Amino acid sequence: MRLSEHAYRSVTAIRGPLVFLDRVRRVRFGEVVRIAAPDGGTLEGEVIKIDNDTVLVQVMGETRGLGTDAAVVFSDAVKRAPLSPAVVGRIFNGSFVPLDGEPPFIPERWGPISGAPINPVARARPQDFIETGFSTIDALNTLVRGQKLPIFSCAGLPAREMAAGILKNARLAGGGRFVVVFVALGLTHHEYAAYLDVLSGMQGGFTAFINRAGEPVIERLLAPRFGLAVAEYLAFRHGMDVLVLITDMVNYCDALREVSTAREELPGRRGYPGYLYSDLSSLYERAGRIRGLPGSVTMLPVVTMPEDDITHPVPDLTGYITEGQIVLSRELHQQGIFPPVDVLPSLSRLMQQGIGAGRTREDHRALANRLYRHYARGRDLRRLEAIVGRDGLGERDRRMLDFADAFERELVHQGDERRSVAESLDRGSALLERFSLTE
């Protein structure tokens, strides 16, 4: 590596993926650096802390073998993503390196991975819905273009299968140019193989960024930002409607905690950095629509709740930033119901903006309300039945119990079947008619 005026040999310490340098001038936060690797290659890194003339660099790769005499060249540029419509149908790793064996594409432009903040005054109201193929979302917790709606899961629940179903089946109601940007973080080999099978069976309409568990932790922080940079480019430059599906945000936050600990920052709740809320906001708030532009960015992050605790910092802060939640139930999963969505604590706060006449059906809201009301009543009666027995209940109460069972078996459960929103609403209406609950 030929040294330039921005090159330094002042490494003072190497701690895991972190490199400390002294006596550094003219450096920017987030600046990209190149480091001469022992094997003759080049490692890339990013400036993550500046303290007077001391700089901390996060290396994207293995630092084993690096010495304090390593040459570090500062590029005077922040991390940027290569952007082009050619990214559609491609699979990349967390550093934007192709994994699909296809040749590299020629970028139309380069954009910062942090994106550009959307002026709140320029934001357009989310409207119209995105069909996921799942009745519990489309009919009861409708996803709206420009919304951010997390899926709260627990360990052992089929969040991966549900994410794969959305990846395959999501489409824009009424047609239009629609793309799914899929970001998978910290995958095991089994999960990686399963997602590759799904992606290989898709005919375009997606861009994937996949980070595996054994890859550098910094890639786990970069992959969502690369994905969102691509989503913003396709949405606001090319007028596409983009659904960003990220799994799993807990892996992202654990990577953030690992980097924060290495930087010796003061920890907050559960050891996560105190800026966890603002960091999550910098990702989630990139979803939305811009007034006067046709495209949109919609976000569906998957959050696995550690110890099934919805008050854990990651789901807790996610709930503050986003517009509702889809909650998976361990009890329903044990009954063999897929997807095991518990519709009572689930909520889409923007549902009303995407349903009704001209969008789904004129009776959508009223039908969803009746289904919620009668199912909630049936769930409550299950506790009473455990005390007094079924024979101790009146005829109407027994009918409500049967309705709750049928609701879970016939509307919530759908296995591998894909349902349109019309089919989901028809199924719900038929359930109410069968149990004489149309009023």
Buried (B, 14 or more C-beta within 10 A) or exposed (E): BEEEEBBBEBBEEBEBBBBBBEEBEEBEEEBBBBBBBEEEEEBBBBBBBBEEEBBBBBBBBBBEEBEEEBBBBBBEEBBBBBBBBBBBBBBBBBBBEBBEEEEEBEBBEEBBBBBEEBEEEEBBEBBBBBBBBBBBBBBBBBBBBBBBBBBBBBEEBBBBBBBBBBBBBBBBBEEBBBBBBBBBBBBEEEBBEBBBEBBEEBEEBBBBBBBBBEBBBBBBBBBBBBBBBBBBBBBBBBEBBBBBBBBBBBBBBBBBBBBBEBBEBEEBBEEBBEBBBEBBBBBBBBBBBBEEEBBBBBBBBBBBBBEBEBEBBBBBBBBEBBBBBBBBBBEBBEBEBBBBBBBEEBBBBBBEBBBBEEBBBEBBBEBBEBBBEBBBBBBEBEEBBEEEEEEEBEEEBBBBBEBBEBBBEBBBBBEEEBBBBEBBBBBBBEBBEEBEBEE
